[in-house]
Amino acid sequence: MAMIAVLVGTIRIIIKRHTPREVLLGGLIVSVVYFIYLYCNMQFNSKI
């Protein structure tokens, strides 16, 4: 799944739809949200 994200980000830079900074910041935001989701999911599942 991560390989697809890297490919899409690279293509967006190549076709000039986004700057490298925008692509990296987007990846950072997605990573933070994903880890928050994983943390919350683990907390809720451990109480069952």
SERO-4910 file (N, C-alpha, C, O; in steps of 0.05 Angstrom, whole numbers):
BEGIN
 pado doro    nc1    nc2    nc3   cac1   cac2   cac3    cc1    cc2    cc3    oc1    oc2    oc3
  Met    A     16    -24      0      0      0      0     17     25      0     11     45    -13
  Ala    A     39     24     15     57     48     16     70     53    -10     75     76    -18
  Met    A     75     31    -25     88     34    -51     70     50    -70     80     66    -86
  Ile    A     44     45    -69     25     59    -86     25     89    -78     24    106    -96
  Ala    A     26     95    -52     26    123    -44     51    137    -53     50    160    -62
  Val    A     74    124    -52     99    136    -62     98    141    -92    106    162   -102
  Leu    A     87    121   -106     84    124   -135     66    147   -143     72    163   -160
  Val    A     43    149   -129     24    171   -134     37    198   -128     34    217   -143
  Gly    A     50    200   -105     64    225    -98     85    233   -118     87    257   -125
  Thr    A    100    214   -127    121    220   -147    109    229   -173    118    248   -186
  Ile    A     88    216   -182     74    224   -207     62    252   -204     64    267   -223
  Arg    A     51    258   -181     40    285   -177     61    307   -179     56    329   -189
  Ile    A     85    300   -170    107    320   -172    116    322   -201    121    344   -211
  Ile    A    118    299   -215    128    299   -243    109    315   -261    118    330   -278
  Ile    A     82    311   -257     64    326   -275     57    354   -264     39    367   -275
  Lys    A     71    362   -244     70    389   -233     43    397   -221     34    420   -223
  Arg    A     29    377   -209      4    383   -196      9    392   -167     -8    406   -155
  His    A     31    383   -156     39    391   -129     69    394   -127     84    384   -143
  Thr    A     77    411   -107    106    414   -103    115    391    -85     99    379    -71
  Pro    A    142    386    -84    152    365    -66    145    370    -37    139    352    -22
  Arg    A    145    396    -29    138    403     -2    109    395      5    104    384     26
  Glu    A     91    400    -13     63    393     -9     59    363     -6     44    354     11
  Val    A     73    348    -23     71    319    -22     82    308      4     70    291     16
  Leu    A    105    319     13    117    309     38    100    317     62     96    301     81
  Leu    A     89    341     62     71    349     84     46    332     85     36    325    106
  Gly    A     35    326     62     12    309     61     18    281     72      1    270     86
  Gly    A     41    271     65     49    245     76     53    245    106     46    226    120
  Leu    A     64    267    116     67    270    145     41    271    159     37    259    180
  Ile    A     22    287    148     -5    289    160    -18    261    161    -30    253    181
  Val    A    -17    247    139    -29    220    137    -16    202    158    -30    186    170
  Ser    A     10    203    161     24    185    180     15    191    208     10    173    224
  Val    A     12    216    215      4    224    243    -25    214    248    -30    202    269
  Val    A    -43    218    229    -70    209    232    -71    179    234    -87    168    250
  Tyr    A    -56    165    218    -56    136    218    -46    125    245    -58    106    256
  Phe    A    -25    137    257    -15    127    282    -34    134    305    -36    118    324
  Ile    A    -48    156    304    -69    162    323    -91    141    322   -100    131    342
  Tyr    A    -99    134    298   -119    114    294   -110     87    305   -125     74    319
  Leu    A    -85     79    299    -75     54    309    -74     53    340    -81     33    352
  Tyr    A    -65     75    352    -64     77    381    -91     74    393    -95     59    412
  Cys    A   -111     89    383   -138     88    394   -150     60    390   -163     49    407
  Asn    A   -145     48    367   -155     22    361   -144      1    381   -158    -16    390
  Met    A   -118      3    386   -105    -16    405   -116    -11    433   -121    -31    448
  Gln    A   -121     13    441   -132     19    468   -160      8    472   -166     -4    492
  Phe    A   -177     12    452   -204      2    454   -206    -28    453   -222    -40    466
  Asn    A   -189    -41    437   -189    -70    435   -177    -84    459   -184   -107    464
  Ser    A   -159    -71    473   -147    -84    496   -166    -85    520   -161   -101    538
  Lys    A   -187    -69    521   -206    -68    543   -228    -89    540   -244    -92    559
  Ile    A   -229   -102    518   -250   -122    513   -243   -148    527   -259   -167    526
***
